Amino acid sequence: MNWDEVVAMMLILLVVPDELEWWLFSFGAFRFFDVAKPPPIRYIDQTMKSGVGVMFDDIVAAFYTLCSWRS
């Protein structure tokens, strides 16, 4: 199991409304940011090689997801 993904999604789901549509949008947006790795996520992924880096890049992707939800 990838705890970094679980923790990031739990943080997102704490903020978005409790509606299936928002959860699905949030999941899709998070996966997009986690795979596409826009700056600074790519930099974090490439430079921080420890478990902290693995967690931190997903936390930043979660932040991007919440920013896209707020727009």
CHARMM-style PDB file with segment names, atoms N, HN, CA, C and O in Angstrom:
ATOM      1  N   MET     1       0.840  -1.177   0.000  1.00  0.00      PROA
ATOM      2  CA  MET     1       0.000   0.000   0.000  1.00  0.00      PROA
ATOM      3  C   MET     1       0.883   1.236   0.000  1.00  0.00      PROA
ATOM      4  O   MET     1       1.929   1.262   0.647  1.00  0.00      PROA
ATOM      5  N   ASN     2       0.468   2.232  -0.708  1.00  0.00      PROA
ATOM      6  HN  ASN     2      -0.382   2.211  -1.234  1.00  0.00      PROA
ATOM      7  CA  ASN     2       1.218   3.484  -0.787  1.00  0.00      PROA
ATOM      8  C   ASN     2       0.633   4.489   0.193  1.00  0.00      PROA
ATOM      9  O   ASN     2      -0.347   5.169  -0.112  1.00  0.00      PROA
ATOM     10  N   TRP     3       1.234   4.578   1.360  1.00  0.00      PROA
ATOM     11  HN  TRP     3       2.030   4.025   1.608  1.00  0.00      PROA
ATOM     12  CA  TRP     3       0.715   5.453   2.408  1.00  0.00      PROA
ATOM     13  C   TRP     3       0.787   6.917   2.009  1.00  0.00      PROA
ATOM     14  O   TRP     3      -0.037   7.716   2.454  1.00  0.00      PROA
ATOM     15  N   ASP     4       1.755   7.284   1.177  1.00  0.00      PROA
ATOM     16  HN  ASP     4       2.424   6.635   0.815  1.00  0.00      PROA
ATOM     17  CA  ASP     4       1.842   8.674   0.747  1.00  0.00      PROA
ATOM     18  C   ASP     4       0.594   9.075  -0.030  1.00  0.00      PROA
ATOM     19  O   ASP     4       0.092  10.186   0.139  1.00  0.00      PROA
ATOM     20  N   GLU     5       0.091   8.191  -0.873  1.00  0.00      PROA
ATOM     21  HN  GLU     5       0.499   7.288  -1.010  1.00  0.00      PROA
ATOM     22  CA  GLU     5      -1.132   8.467  -1.634  1.00  0.00      PROA
ATOM     23  C   GLU     5      -2.347   8.538  -0.700  1.00  0.00      PROA
ATOM     24  O   GLU     5      -3.202   9.412  -0.847  1.00  0.00      PROA
ATOM     25  N   VAL     6      -2.411   7.626   0.245  1.00  0.00      PROA
ATOM     26  HN  VAL     6      -1.717   6.917   0.365  1.00  0.00      PROA
ATOM     27  CA  VAL     6      -3.544   7.572   1.174  1.00  0.00      PROA
ATOM     28  C   VAL     6      -3.591   8.840   2.023  1.00  0.00      PROA
ATOM     29  O   VAL     6      -4.649   9.449   2.177  1.00  0.00      PROA
ATOM     30  N   VAL     7      -2.461   9.228   2.564  1.00  0.00      PROA
ATOM     31  HN  VAL     7      -1.601   8.733   2.439  1.00  0.00      PROA
ATOM     32  CA  VAL     7      -2.412  10.420   3.417  1.00  0.00      PROA
ATOM     33  C   VAL     7      -2.803  11.664   2.620  1.00  0.00      PROA
ATOM     34  O   VAL     7      -3.570  12.495   3.106  1.00  0.00      PROA
ATOM     35  N   ALA     8      -2.284  11.793   1.410  1.00  0.00      PROA
ATOM     36  HN  ALA     8      -1.661  11.117   1.015  1.00  0.00      PROA
ATOM     37  CA  ALA     8      -2.604  12.964   0.584  1.00  0.00      PROA
ATOM     38  C   ALA     8      -4.097  13.018   0.263  1.00  0.00      PROA
ATOM     39  O   ALA     8      -4.705  14.084   0.344  1.00  0.00      PROA
ATOM     40  N   MET     9      -4.694  11.879  -0.102  1.00  0.00      PROA
ATOM     41  HN  MET     9      -4.200  11.012  -0.168  1.00  0.00      PROA
ATOM     42  CA  MET     9      -6.124  11.875  -0.409  1.00  0.00      PROA
ATOM     43  C   MET     9      -6.964  12.147   0.836  1.00  0.00      PROA
ATOM     44  O   MET     9      -8.000  12.807   0.750  1.00  0.00      PROA
ATOM     45  N   MET    10      -6.531  11.649   1.988  1.00  0.00      PROA
ATOM     46  HN  MET    10      -5.689  11.113   2.059  1.00  0.00      PROA
ATOM     47  CA  MET    10      -7.272  11.928   3.220  1.00  0.00      PROA
ATOM     48  C   MET    10      -7.263  13.424   3.524  1.00  0.00      PROA
ATOM     49  O   MET    10      -8.277  13.981   3.945  1.00  0.00      PROA
ATOM     50  N   LEU    11      -6.125  14.069   3.311  1.00  0.00      PROA
ATOM     51  HN  LEU    11      -5.301  13.616   2.970  1.00  0.00      PROA
ATOM     52  CA  LEU    11      -6.056  15.519   3.522  1.00  0.00      PROA
ATOM     53  C   LEU    11      -7.002  16.254   2.577  1.00  0.00      PROA
ATOM     54  O   LEU    11      -7.679  17.201   2.977  1.00  0.00      PROA
ATOM     55  N   ILE    12      -7.044  15.817   1.334  1.00  0.00      PROA
ATOM     56  HN  ILE    12      -6.495  15.047   1.008  1.00  0.00      PROA
ATOM     57  CA  ILE    12      -7.936  16.445   0.346  1.00  0.00      PROA
ATOM     58  C   ILE    12      -9.394  16.247   0.761  1.00  0.00      PROA
ATOM     59  O   ILE    12     -10.183  17.191   0.745  1.00  0.00      PROA
ATOM     60  N   LEU    13      -9.743  15.021   1.130  1.00  0.00      PROA
ATOM     61  HN  LEU    13      -9.102  14.254   1.143  1.00  0.00      PROA
ATOM     62  CA  LEU    13     -11.134  14.713   1.454  1.00  0.00      PROA
ATOM     63  C   LEU    13     -11.599  15.384   2.745  1.00  0.00      PROA
ATOM     64  O   LEU    13     -12.803  15.491   2.980  1.00  0.00      PROA
ATOM     65  N   LEU    14     -10.681  15.832   3.572  1.00  0.00      PROA
ATOM     66  HN  LEU    14      -9.703  15.746   3.381  1.00  0.00      PROA
ATOM     67  CA  LEU    14     -11.063  16.605   4.758  1.00  0.00      PROA
ATOM     68  C   LEU    14     -11.577  17.990   4.390  1.00  0.00      PROA
ATOM     69  O   LEU    14     -12.313  18.610   5.157  1.00  0.00      PROA
ATOM     70  N   VAL    15     -11.183  18.473   3.210  1.00  0.00      PROA
ATOM     71  HN  VAL    15     -10.585  17.969   2.587  1.00  0.00      PROA
ATOM     72  CA  VAL    15     -11.503  19.843   2.823  1.00  0.00      PROA
ATOM     73  C   VAL    15     -12.669  19.927   1.848  1.00  0.00      PROA
ATOM     74  O   VAL    15     -13.504  20.823   1.964  1.00  0.00      PROA
ATOM     75  N   VAL    16     -12.738  19.006   0.886  1.00  0.00      PROA
ATOM     76  HN  VAL    16     -12.059  18.278   0.791  1.00  0.00      PROA
ATOM     77  CA  VAL    16     -13.773  19.095  -0.146  1.00  0.00      PROA
ATOM     78  C   VAL    16     -15.130  18.690   0.421  1.00  0.00      PROA
ATOM     79  O   VAL    16     -15.196  17.985   1.429  1.00  0.00      PROA
ATOM     80  N   PRO    17     -16.223  19.136  -0.226  1.00  0.00      PROA
ATOM     81  CA  PRO    17     -17.563  18.761   0.249  1.00  0.00      PROA
ATOM     82  C   PRO    17     -17.768  17.243   0.218  1.00  0.00      PROA
ATOM     83  O   PRO    17     -17.137  16.530  -0.563  1.00  0.00      PROA
ATOM     84  N   ASP    18     -18.652  16.777   1.074  1.00  0.00      PROA
ATOM     85  HN  ASP    18     -19.165  17.356   1.708  1.00  0.00      PROA
ATOM     86  CA  ASP    18     -18.958  15.341   1.169  1.00  0.00      PROA
ATOM     87  C   ASP    18     -19.952  14.924   0.092  1.00  0.00      PROA
ATOM     88  O   ASP    18     -21.062  14.482   0.392  1.00  0.00      PROA
ATOM     89  N   GLU    19     -19.547  15.068  -1.147  1.00  0.00      PROA
ATOM     90  HN  GLU    19     -18.646  15.427  -1.391  1.00  0.00      PROA
ATOM     91  CA  GLU    19     -20.374  14.672  -2.283  1.00  0.00      PROA
ATOM     92  C   GLU    19     -19.518  13.867  -3.242  1.00  0.00      PROA
ATOM     93  O   GLU    19     -18.356  14.196  -3.483  1.00  0.00      PROA
ATOM     94  N   LEU    20     -20.097  12.819  -3.784  1.00  0.00      PROA
ATOM     95  HN  LEU    20     -21.041  12.552  -3.588  1.00  0.00      PROA
ATOM     96  CA  LEU    20     -19.365  11.905  -4.652  1.00  0.00      PROA
ATOM     97  C   LEU    20     -18.701  12.620  -5.822  1.00  0.00      PROA
ATOM     98  O   LEU    20     -17.572  12.290  -6.185  1.00  0.00      PROA
ATOM     99  N   GLU    21     -19.385  13.593  -6.415  1.00  0.00      PROA
ATOM    100  HN  GLU    21     -20.302  13.861  -6.120  1.00  0.00      PROA
ATOM    101  CA  GLU    21     -18.818  14.310  -7.568  1.00  0.00      PROA
ATOM    102  C   GLU    21     -17.519  15.026  -7.192  1.00  0.00      PROA
ATOM    103  O   GLU    21     -16.549  15.011  -7.950  1.00  0.00      PROA
ATOM    104  N   TRP    22     -17.514  15.646  -6.025  1.00  0.00      PROA
ATOM    105  HN  TRP    22     -18.302  15.659  -5.410  1.00  0.00      PROA
ATOM    106  CA  TRP    22     -16.314  16.346  -5.572  1.00  0.00      PROA
ATOM    107  C   TRP    22     -15.199  15.368  -5.255  1.00  0.00      PROA
ATOM    108  O   TRP    22     -14.031  15.643  -5.528  1.00  0.00      PROA
ATOM    109  N   TRP    23     -15.551  14.237  -4.682  1.00  0.00      PROA
ATOM    110  HN  TRP    23     -16.501  14.014  -4.460  1.00  0.00      PROA
ATOM    111  CA  TRP    23     -14.540  13.233  -4.373  1.00  0.00      PROA
ATOM    112  C   TRP    23     -13.913  12.689  -5.652  1.00  0.00      PROA
ATOM    113  O   TRP    23     -12.696  12.517  -5.722  1.00  0.00      PROA
ATOM    114  N   LEU    24     -14.741  12.415  -6.671  1.00  0.00      PROA
ATOM    115  HN  LEU    24     -15.729  12.555  -6.614  1.00  0.00      PROA
ATOM    116  CA  LEU    24     -14.215  11.904  -7.938  1.00  0.00      PROA
ATOM    117  C   LEU    24     -13.351  12.946  -8.636  1.00  0.00      PROA
ATOM    118  O   LEU    24     -12.281  12.624  -9.152  1.00  0.00      PROA
ATOM    119  N   PHE    25     -13.814  14.199  -8.652  1.00  0.00      PROA
ATOM    120  HN  PHE    25     -14.683  14.460  -8.232  1.00  0.00      PROA
ATOM    121  CA  PHE    25     -13.003  15.264  -9.246  1.00  0.00      PROA
ATOM    122  C   PHE    25     -11.674  15.393  -8.510  1.00  0.00      PROA
ATOM    123  O   PHE    25     -10.621  15.516  -9.135  1.00  0.00      PROA
ATOM    124  N   SER    26     -11.728  15.363  -7.194  1.00  0.00      PROA
ATOM    125  HN  SER    26     -12.584  15.263  -6.686  1.00  0.00      PROA
ATOM    126  CA  SER    26     -10.511  15.509  -6.392  1.00  0.00      PROA
ATOM    127  C   SER    26      -9.540  14.356  -6.637  1.00  0.00      PROA
ATOM    128  O   SER    26      -8.332  14.569  -6.744  1.00  0.00      PROA
ATOM    129  N   PHE    27     -10.065  13.150  -6.723  1.00  0.00      PROA
ATOM    130  HN  PHE    27     -11.046  12.978  -6.636  1.00  0.00      PROA
ATOM    131  CA  PHE    27      -9.209  11.996  -6.994  1.00  0.00      PROA
ATOM    132  C   PHE    27      -8.540  12.145  -8.361  1.00  0.00      PROA
ATOM    133  O   PHE    27      -7.335  11.931  -8.492  1.00  0.00      PROA
ATOM    134  N   GLY    28      -9.327  12.514  -9.384  1.00  0.00      PROA
ATOM    135  HN  GLY    28     -10.306  12.688  -9.277  1.00  0.00      PROA
ATOM    136  CA  GLY    28      -8.773  12.694 -10.728  1.00  0.00      PROA
ATOM    137  C   GLY    28      -7.739  13.806 -10.778  1.00  0.00      PROA
ATOM    138  O   GLY    28      -6.690  13.656 -11.403  1.00  0.00      PROA
ATOM    139  N   ALA    29      -8.030  14.918 -10.123  1.00  0.00      PROA
ATOM    140  HN  ALA    29      -8.883  15.040  -9.615  1.00  0.00      PROA
ATOM    141  CA  ALA    29      -7.086  16.038 -10.112  1.00  0.00      PROA
ATOM    142  C   ALA    29      -5.805  15.656  -9.376  1.00  0.00      PROA
ATOM    143  O   ALA    29      -4.706  15.985  -9.823  1.00  0.00      PROA
ATOM    144  N   PHE    30      -5.947  14.963  -8.251  1.00  0.00      PROA
ATOM    145  HN  PHE    30      -6.839  14.695  -7.888  1.00  0.00      PROA
ATOM    146  CA  PHE    30      -4.764  14.538  -7.513  1.00  0.00      PROA
ATOM    147  C   PHE    30      -3.905  13.602  -8.348  1.00  0.00      PROA
ATOM    148  O   PHE    30      -2.687  13.769  -8.413  1.00  0.00      PROA
ATOM    149  N   ARG    31      -4.532  12.611  -8.990  1.00  0.00      PROA
ATOM    150  HN  ARG    31      -5.522  12.475  -8.937  1.00  0.00      PROA
ATOM    151  CA  ARG    31      -3.771  11.684  -9.823  1.00  0.00      PROA
ATOM    152  C   ARG    31      -3.077  12.432 -10.960  1.00  0.00      PROA
ATOM    153  O   ARG    31      -1.932  12.124 -11.292  1.00  0.00      PROA
ATOM    154  N   PHE    32      -3.762  13.420 -11.564  1.00  0.00      PROA
ATOM    155  HN  PHE    32      -4.692  13.670 -11.294  1.00  0.00      PROA
ATOM    156  CA  PHE    32      -3.148  14.210 -12.633  1.00  0.00      PROA
ATOM    157  C   PHE    32      -1.886  14.906 -12.126  1.00  0.00      PROA
ATOM    158  O   PHE    32      -0.823  14.790 -12.737  1.00  0.00      PROA
ATOM    159  N   PHE    33      -2.001  15.624 -11.019  1.00  0.00      PROA
ATOM    160  HN  PHE    33      -2.864  15.719 -10.523  1.00  0.00      PROA
ATOM    161  CA  PHE    33      -0.846  16.355 -10.491  1.00  0.00      PROA
ATOM    162  C   PHE    33       0.255  15.408 -10.015  1.00  0.00      PROA
ATOM    163  O   PHE    33       1.438  15.728 -10.135  1.00  0.00      PROA
ATOM    164  N   ASP    34      -0.117  14.260  -9.481  1.00  0.00      PROA
ATOM    165  HN  ASP    34      -1.078  14.001  -9.383  1.00  0.00      PROA
ATOM    166  CA  ASP    34       0.878  13.305  -8.998  1.00  0.00      PROA
ATOM    167  C   ASP    34       1.649  12.667 -10.156  1.00  0.00      PROA
ATOM    168  O   ASP    34       2.839  12.381 -10.023  1.00  0.00      PROA
ATOM    169  N   VAL    35       0.981  12.443 -11.285  1.00  0.00      PROA
ATOM    170  HN  VAL    35       0.014  12.676 -11.392  1.00  0.00      PROA
ATOM    171  CA  VAL    35       1.644  11.837 -12.441  1.00  0.00      PROA
ATOM    172  C   VAL    35       2.375  12.877 -13.280  1.00  0.00      PROA
ATOM    173  O   VAL    35       3.516  12.655 -13.686  1.00  0.00      PROA
ATOM    174  N   ALA    36       1.718  14.027 -13.545  1.00  0.00      PROA
ATOM    175  HN  ALA    36       0.791  14.207 -13.215  1.00  0.00      PROA
ATOM    176  CA  ALA    36       2.318  15.068 -14.394  1.00  0.00      PROA
ATOM    177  C   ALA    36       3.504  15.742 -13.710  1.00  0.00      PROA
ATOM    178  O   ALA    36       4.443  16.185 -14.370  1.00  0.00      PROA
ATOM    179  N   LYS    37       3.452  15.813 -12.396  1.00  0.00      PROA
ATOM    180  HN  LYS    37       2.688  15.453 -11.860  1.00  0.00      PROA
ATOM    181  CA  LYS    37       4.508  16.420 -11.576  1.00  0.00      PROA
ATOM    182  C   LYS    37       4.940  17.809 -12.066  1.00  0.00      PROA
ATOM    183  O   LYS    37       6.090  18.005 -12.459  1.00  0.00      PROA
ATOM    184  N   PRO    38       4.007  18.769 -12.040  1.00  0.00      PROA
ATOM    185  CA  PRO    38       4.396  20.138 -12.404  1.00  0.00      PROA
ATOM    186  C   PRO    38       5.342  20.713 -11.344  1.00  0.00      PROA
ATOM    187  O   PRO    38       5.386  20.223 -10.215  1.00  0.00      PROA
ATOM    188  N   PRO    39       6.098  21.753 -11.711  1.00  0.00      PROA
ATOM    189  CA  PRO    39       7.007  22.360 -10.718  1.00  0.00      PROA
ATOM    190  C   PRO    39       6.212  22.854  -9.513  1.00  0.00      PROA
ATOM    191  O   PRO    39       5.115  23.384  -9.693  1.00  0.00      PROA
ATOM    192  N   PRO    40       6.704  22.707  -8.340  1.00  0.00      PROA
ATOM    193  CA  PRO    40       7.964  22.139  -7.870  1.00  0.00      PROA
ATOM    194  C   PRO    40       7.891  20.648  -7.542  1.00  0.00      PROA
ATOM    195  O   PRO    40       8.836  20.104  -6.970  1.00  0.00      PROA
ATOM    196  N   ILE    41       6.790  19.973  -7.891  1.00  0.00      PROA
ATOM    197  HN  ILE    41       6.022  20.414  -8.355  1.00  0.00      PROA
ATOM    198  CA  ILE    41       6.647  18.564  -7.530  1.00  0.00      PROA
ATOM    199  C   ILE    41       7.753  17.721  -8.166  1.00  0.00      PROA
ATOM    200  O   ILE    41       8.330  16.855  -7.509  1.00  0.00      PROA
ATOM    201  N   ARG    42       8.046  17.970  -9.433  1.00  0.00      PROA
ATOM    202  HN  ARG    42       7.577  18.673  -9.968  1.00  0.00      PROA
ATOM    203  CA  ARG    42       9.103  17.208 -10.112  1.00  0.00      PROA
ATOM    204  C   ARG    42      10.455  17.422  -9.427  1.00  0.00      PROA
ATOM    205  O   ARG    42      11.221  16.476  -9.244  1.00  0.00      PROA
ATOM    206  N   TYR    43      10.740  18.664  -9.052  1.00  0.00      PROA
ATOM    207  HN  TYR    43      10.118  19.433  -9.200  1.00  0.00      PROA
ATOM    208  CA  TYR    43      12.000  18.973  -8.369  1.00  0.00      PROA
ATOM    209  C   TYR    43      12.094  18.229  -7.038  1.00  0.00      PROA
ATOM    210  O   TYR    43      13.130  17.652  -6.709  1.00  0.00      PROA
ATOM    211  N   ILE    44      11.007  18.250  -6.285  1.00  0.00      PROA
ATOM    212  HN  ILE    44      10.165  18.719  -6.553  1.00  0.00      PROA
ATOM    213  CA  ILE    44      10.977  17.551  -4.997  1.00  0.00      PROA
ATOM    214  C   ILE    44      11.195  16.056  -5.207  1.00  0.00      PROA
ATOM    215  O   ILE    44      11.965  15.426  -4.480  1.00  0.00      PROA
ATOM    216  N   ASP    45      10.515  15.492  -6.202  1.00  0.00      PROA
ATOM    217  HN  ASP    45       9.890  16.003  -6.792  1.00  0.00      PROA
ATOM    218  CA  ASP    45      10.626  14.064  -6.490  1.00  0.00      PROA
ATOM    219  C   ASP    45      12.057  13.680  -6.881  1.00  0.00      PROA
ATOM    220  O   ASP    45      12.534  12.605  -6.516  1.00  0.00      PROA
ATOM    221  N   GLN    46      12.735  14.551  -7.618  1.00  0.00      PROA
ATOM    222  HN  GLN    46      12.348  15.424  -7.914  1.00  0.00      PROA
ATOM    223  CA  GLN    46      14.078  14.231  -8.104  1.00  0.00      PROA
ATOM    224  C   GLN    46      15.169  14.492  -7.074  1.00  0.00      PROA
ATOM    225  O   GLN    46      16.204  13.826  -7.103  1.00  0.00      PROA
ATOM    226  N   THR    47      14.969  15.437  -6.171  1.00  0.00      PROA
ATOM    227  HN  THR    47      14.128  15.978  -6.148  1.00  0.00      PROA
ATOM    228  CA  THR    47      16.045  15.812  -5.256  1.00  0.00      PROA
ATOM    229  C   THR    47      15.924  15.198  -3.866  1.00  0.00      PROA
ATOM    230  O   THR    47      16.944  14.908  -3.240  1.00  0.00      PROA
ATOM    231  N   MET    48      14.732  14.996  -3.375  1.00  0.00      PROA
ATOM    232  HN  MET    48      13.904  15.232  -3.883  1.00  0.00      PROA
ATOM    233  CA  MET    48      14.543  14.422  -2.037  1.00  0.00      PROA
ATOM    234  C   MET    48      14.331  12.920  -2.194  1.00  0.00      PROA
ATOM    235  O   MET    48      13.234  12.481  -2.541  1.00  0.00      PROA
ATOM    236  N   LYS    49      15.354  12.142  -1.944  1.00  0.00      PROA
ATOM    237  HN  LYS    49      16.245  12.498  -1.662  1.00  0.00      PROA
ATOM    238  CA  LYS    49      15.299  10.701  -2.196  1.00  0.00      PROA
ATOM    239  C   LYS    49      14.911   9.873  -0.980  1.00  0.00      PROA
ATOM    240  O   LYS    49      14.999   8.646  -1.024  1.00  0.00      PROA
ATOM    241  N   SER    50      14.497  10.496   0.072  1.00  0.00      PROA
ATOM    242  HN  SER    50      14.426  11.492   0.107  1.00  0.00      PROA
ATOM    243  CA  SER    50      14.119   9.741   1.270  1.00  0.00      PROA
ATOM    244  C   SER    50      12.599   9.583   1.327  1.00  0.00      PROA
ATOM    245  O   SER    50      11.879  10.041   0.440  1.00  0.00      PROA
ATOM    246  N   GLY    51      12.133   8.935   2.373  1.00  0.00      PROA
ATOM    247  HN  GLY    51      12.718   8.563   3.094  1.00  0.00      PROA
ATOM    248  CA  GLY    51      10.700   8.804   2.570  1.00  0.00      PROA
ATOM    249  C   GLY    51      10.007  10.142   2.741  1.00  0.00      PROA
ATOM    250  O   GLY    51       8.838  10.302   2.390  1.00  0.00      PROA
ATOM    251  N   VAL    52      10.744  11.100   3.285  1.00  0.00      PROA
ATOM    252  HN  VAL    52      11.694  10.970   3.570  1.00  0.00      PROA
ATOM    253  CA  VAL    52      10.189  12.451   3.441  1.00  0.00      PROA
ATOM    254  C   VAL    52       9.883  13.044   2.067  1.00  0.00      PROA
ATOM    255  O   VAL    52       8.841  13.673   1.882  1.00  0.00      PROA
ATOM    256  N   GLY    53      10.776  12.850   1.113  1.00  0.00      PROA
ATOM    257  HN  GLY    53      11.622  12.339   1.264  1.00  0.00      PROA
ATOM    258  CA  GLY    53      10.554  13.347  -0.245  1.00  0.00      PROA
ATOM    259  C   GLY    53       9.362  12.692  -0.908  1.00  0.00      PROA
ATOM    260  O   GLY    53       8.588  13.347  -1.605  1.00  0.00      PROA
ATOM    261  N   VAL    54       9.218  11.390  -0.687  1.00  0.00      PROA
ATOM    262  HN  VAL    54       9.847  10.858  -0.121  1.00  0.00      PROA
ATOM    263  CA  VAL    54       8.085  10.651  -1.256  1.00  0.00      PROA
ATOM    264  C   VAL    54       6.771  11.195  -0.701  1.00  0.00      PROA
ATOM    265  O   VAL    54       5.808  11.374  -1.447  1.00  0.00      PROA
ATOM    266  N   MET    55       6.730  11.457   0.597  1.00  0.00      PROA
ATOM    267  HN  MET    55       7.513  11.312   1.203  1.00  0.00      PROA
ATOM    268  CA  MET    55       5.522  12.011   1.206  1.00  0.00      PROA
ATOM    269  C   MET    55       5.293  13.454   0.779  1.00  0.00      PROA
ATOM    270  O   MET    55       4.167  13.854   0.482  1.00  0.00      PROA
ATOM    271  N   PHE    56       6.379  14.233   0.751  1.00  0.00      PROA
ATOM    272  HN  PHE    56       7.293  13.908   0.991  1.00  0.00      PROA
ATOM    273  CA  PHE    56       6.236  15.657   0.498  1.00  0.00      PROA
ATOM    274  C   PHE    56       5.742  15.949  -0.917  1.00  0.00      PROA
ATOM    275  O   PHE    56       4.940  16.865  -1.101  1.00  0.00      PROA
ATOM    276  N   ASP    57       6.198  15.198  -1.922  1.00  0.00      PROA
ATOM    277  HN  ASP    57       6.849  14.454  -1.773  1.00  0.00      PROA
ATOM    278  CA  ASP    57       5.727  15.480  -3.277  1.00  0.00      PROA
ATOM    279  C   ASP    57       4.232  15.187  -3.411  1.00  0.00      PROA
ATOM    280  O   ASP    57       3.547  15.859  -4.181  1.00  0.00      PROA
ATOM    281  N   ASP    58       3.715  14.202  -2.682  1.00  0.00      PROA
ATOM    282  HN  ASP    58       4.272  13.656  -2.056  1.00  0.00      PROA
ATOM    283  CA  ASP    58       2.276  13.946  -2.712  1.00  0.00      PROA
ATOM    284  C   ASP    58       1.492  14.995  -1.928  1.00  0.00      PROA
ATOM    285  O   ASP    58       0.358  15.312  -2.288  1.00  0.00      PROA
ATOM    286  N   ILE    59       2.070  15.529  -0.880  1.00  0.00      PROA
ATOM    287  HN  ILE    59       2.991  15.272  -0.588  1.00  0.00      PROA
ATOM    288  CA  ILE    59       1.419  16.608  -0.134  1.00  0.00      PROA
ATOM    289  C   ILE    59       1.309  17.852  -1.016  1.00  0.00      PROA
ATOM    290  O   ILE    59       0.285  18.536  -0.997  1.00  0.00      PROA
ATOM    291  N   VAL    60       2.345  18.146  -1.778  1.00  0.00      PROA
ATOM    292  HN  VAL    60       3.176  17.590  -1.794  1.00  0.00      PROA
ATOM    293  CA  VAL    60       2.297  19.292  -2.696  1.00  0.00      PROA
ATOM    294  C   VAL    60       1.263  19.035  -3.798  1.00  0.00      PROA
ATOM    295  O   VAL    60       0.543  19.953  -4.191  1.00  0.00      PROA
ATOM    296  N   ALA    61       1.184  17.803  -4.298  1.00  0.00      PROA
ATOM    297  HN  ALA    61       1.769  17.058  -3.978  1.00  0.00      PROA
ATOM    298  CA  ALA    61       0.159  17.462  -5.288  1.00  0.00      PROA
ATOM    299  C   ALA    61      -1.239  17.633  -4.689  1.00  0.00      PROA
ATOM    300  O   ALA    61      -2.160  18.067  -5.382  1.00  0.00      PROA
ATOM    301  N   ALA    62      -1.401  17.300  -3.420  1.00  0.00      PROA
ATOM    302  HN  ALA    62      -0.653  16.948  -2.857  1.00  0.00      PROA
ATOM    303  CA  ALA    62      -2.682  17.512  -2.746  1.00  0.00      PROA
ATOM    304  C   ALA    62      -2.998  19.004  -2.646  1.00  0.00      PROA
ATOM    305  O   ALA    62      -4.144  19.418  -2.822  1.00  0.00      PROA
ATOM    306  N   PHE    63      -1.976  19.802  -2.362  1.00  0.00      PROA
ATOM    307  HN  PHE    63      -1.045  19.466  -2.218  1.00  0.00      PROA
ATOM    308  CA  PHE    63      -2.161  21.253  -2.311  1.00  0.00      PROA
ATOM    309  C   PHE    63      -2.593  21.788  -3.678  1.00  0.00      PROA
ATOM    310  O   PHE    63      -3.497  22.620  -3.756  1.00  0.00      PROA
ATOM    311  N   TYR    64      -1.961  21.321  -4.748  1.00  0.00      PROA
ATOM    312  HN  TYR    64      -1.226  20.645  -4.684  1.00  0.00      PROA
ATOM    313  CA  TYR    64      -2.359  21.723  -6.107  1.00  0.00      PROA
ATOM    314  C   TYR    64      -3.806  21.330  -6.375  1.00  0.00      PROA
ATOM    315  O   TYR    64      -4.559  22.093  -6.981  1.00  0.00      PROA
ATOM    316  N   THR    65      -4.196  20.134  -5.920  1.00  0.00      PROA
ATOM    317  HN  THR    65      -3.585  19.515  -5.428  1.00  0.00      PROA
ATOM    318  CA  THR    65      -5.563  19.687  -6.109  1.00  0.00      PROA
ATOM    319  C   THR    65      -6.533  20.625  -5.407  1.00  0.00      PROA
ATOM    320  O   THR    65      -7.555  21.005  -5.979  1.00  0.00      PROA
ATOM    321  N   LEU    66      -6.222  20.996  -4.187  1.00  0.00      PROA
ATOM    322  HN  LEU    66      -5.391  20.688  -3.722  1.00  0.00      PROA
ATOM    323  CA  LEU    66      -7.111  21.912  -3.456  1.00  0.00      PROA
ATOM    324  C   LEU    66      -7.145  23.287  -4.104  1.00  0.00      PROA
ATOM    325  O   LEU    66      -8.186  23.945  -4.104  1.00  0.00      PROA
ATOM    326  N   CYS    67      -6.029  23.727  -4.652  1.00  0.00      PROA
ATOM    327  HN  CYS    67      -5.183  23.193  -4.652  1.00  0.00      PROA
ATOM    328  CA  CYS    67      -6.008  25.008  -5.367  1.00  0.00      PROA
ATOM    329  C   CYS    67      -6.865  24.942  -6.626  1.00  0.00      PROA
ATOM    330  O   CYS    67      -7.533  25.918  -6.966  1.00  0.00      PROA
ATOM    331  N   SER    68      -6.855  23.807  -7.322  1.00  0.00      PROA
ATOM    332  HN  SER    68      -6.312  23.014  -7.045  1.00  0.00      PROA
ATOM    333  CA  SER    68      -7.677  23.678  -8.524  1.00  0.00      PROA
ATOM    334  C   SER    68      -9.158  23.610  -8.158  1.00  0.00      PROA
ATOM    335  O   SER    68     -10.011  24.050  -8.928  1.00  0.00      PROA
ATOM    336  N   TRP    69      -9.461  23.059  -6.986  1.00  0.00      PROA
ATOM    337  HN  TRP    69      -8.768  22.702  -6.361  1.00  0.00      PROA
ATOM    338  CA  TRP    69     -10.846  22.993  -6.530  1.00  0.00      PROA
ATOM    339  C   TRP    69     -11.356  24.379  -6.173  1.00  0.00      PROA
ATOM    340  O   TRP    69     -12.524  24.691  -6.407  1.00  0.00      PROA
ATOM    341  N   ARG    70     -10.494  25.207  -5.612  1.00  0.00      PROA
ATOM    342  HN  ARG    70      -9.546  24.954  -5.422  1.00  0.00      PROA
ATOM    343  CA  ARG    70     -10.890  26.552  -5.182  1.00  0.00      PROA
ATOM    344  C   ARG    70     -11.027  27.530  -6.344  1.00  0.00      PROA
ATOM    345  O   ARG    70     -11.666  28.572  -6.201  1.00  0.00      PROA
ATOM    346  N   SER    71     -10.435  27.208  -7.491  1.00  0.00      PROA
ATOM    347  HN  SER    71      -9.916  26.362  -7.607  1.00  0.00      PROA
ATOM    348  CA  SER    71     -10.465  28.148  -8.633  1.00  0.00      PROA
ATOM    349  C   SER    71     -11.828  28.211  -9.276  1.00  0.00      PROA
ATOM    350  OT1 SER    71     -12.021  28.948 -10.243  1.00  0.00      PROA
TER     351      SER     71
END
